[in-house]
Amino acid sequence: MILAPSRRASLRTLDLAPARPHPPPAPLPVLSRRSPRRGCQLEAAKAPPADLRFCFSFKRRLRSRSKLIAAKRSRRGVDLARVSVLLIAGMDVGLVQAIRFLPSRPERLADTYRNFVDEAVSAEQLGIDFVWTTEHHFAFDGWMPAQLPVLSFIAARTSRLQLGTCLFLLPFHNPLRVAEDVAAIDLLSNGRFTGFAVGSGSDAGEFESYGLDPAERWGRLFEGLAIIRQAFEKDQFDHSGKYFKFPNVQMTTKPVQQPFPLWVGGFGKKLLERAGREGYHLQGGRDGIDSYLQGLESSGYDESDFNYQVFYPGHVGRTFDHAWDEAQEGIYHYRDFYTNGRSITGTKRFVPPSPSDLRKEPNPPELVGSPETILRRLEPVLKNSRVTHFGLLHRMAGMSTEVSRSSLELYAREILPVLKTWGRQPVQGMPTPRASTRAGS
């Protein structure tokens, strides 16, 4: 592997001390050109894929060099998997957690929470970059509704892992209090809350229980996010809007990251256009990405200054059938949850007659299979793309720790090193408007 001079790392100089704020990244290419990364040079694609050959070859060379480190630092507990990941510059690769149990096999909620938090700790040990959590309210499967306390607990048990939300349903929360809590987590984690992504909510039952009109969800989302942005940027401000009034706010609790990165997630074209126009990083989007880019351009933003995260539910096994045998019950529940819910937008997901029928679909929305199968599906989506963060929604409801751990290890060992050579490196903080390169300015 050939590393560009600006990204070449030395094993002797790797920072193995407790986490601190990430340094500014190297300049990025313009995303609309979809330029290939220059961090390494790969051979022409053959079967198996060139990236896989690179991954395996790189790991063999790394092992021989790592023996010197292991001999000197074995007593200090240095994680060689982490060292290998640090040597590869690319997009961030992580996990998304939907913390809940399987209704057909209920368990103590305390055990459910503990198992997912333990997995986040394991993810850090395996060299995974981030864990983002999810949120639902009053769900029959106990889906976790309180992301910020859980992320604070994960922060206390980790030292390097980046934290995020996928998504934080802002219309259900007081935005000023959210700003204080988010800042506190960023302080406690020393600047690791890099993925605070908010969404509008989509379940009519949740709005009904909170006594809110679903038609107000976008207005509450963007007004609340503007309040949080002011709280992080100003020492004193007043806010008087349609949904919130906060006079004489003296914001004395500021996050470590300045400016603090704020994200919007969702799929509607109008929502995505507004997210771009108001200058937020993007989670999701997919088919509506052009609307987001148009919003950025209309406000004079450059798309290369923004991060873009995508995630897929999935599970990694030794073979295609082995992976489906382990994950089919939990994935079936995941689809059924959204299909039988009270979706505001009317979105439904196909649910086959039985869990065993899931694997028969030619192109399911989930990533289930061997590492090679999953990489083949992801290559046309992620290679040379604008994606900066890829997340695997991992550990399906009802899955045992043993099965989940095996999948996690395969993900970190066989998939992550390849993904790190795709996409592009994340940017830090929040950008300011400038002349758009897309417009030729």
ABEGO torsion letter per residue (X at the ends): XBBBAAABBBAAABBABBBBBBBBBBBBBBAAAGBBBAABBBBBBBOBBAAAAAAAAAAAAAAAAAAAAAAAAAAAGBBAAAAAAAABBEBBBBBBBBBBBBAABBBBAAAAAAAAAAAAAAAAAAGBABBBBBBBBGBAAGBBABAAAAAAAAAAABAABBBBBOBBBAAABBAAAAAAAAAAAAAAAGGABAABBBBAEABAAAAAAAGBBAAAAAAAAAAAAAAAAAAAABABBBBBBAABBBBGBBBABBBABOBBBBBBBEABAAAAAAAAAAGBBBBEGEAAAAAAAAAAAAAGBBAAABBBBBBBBBBBBABAAAAAAAAAAAAAAAAAAAAABBBAAGBBBBBBABAAAAAABABBABBBEBAAAAAAAAAAAABGBABABBBBBBGBBGBBAAAAAAAAAAAAAAAAAAAAABEBBBBBEBBBBBBBAAAGX
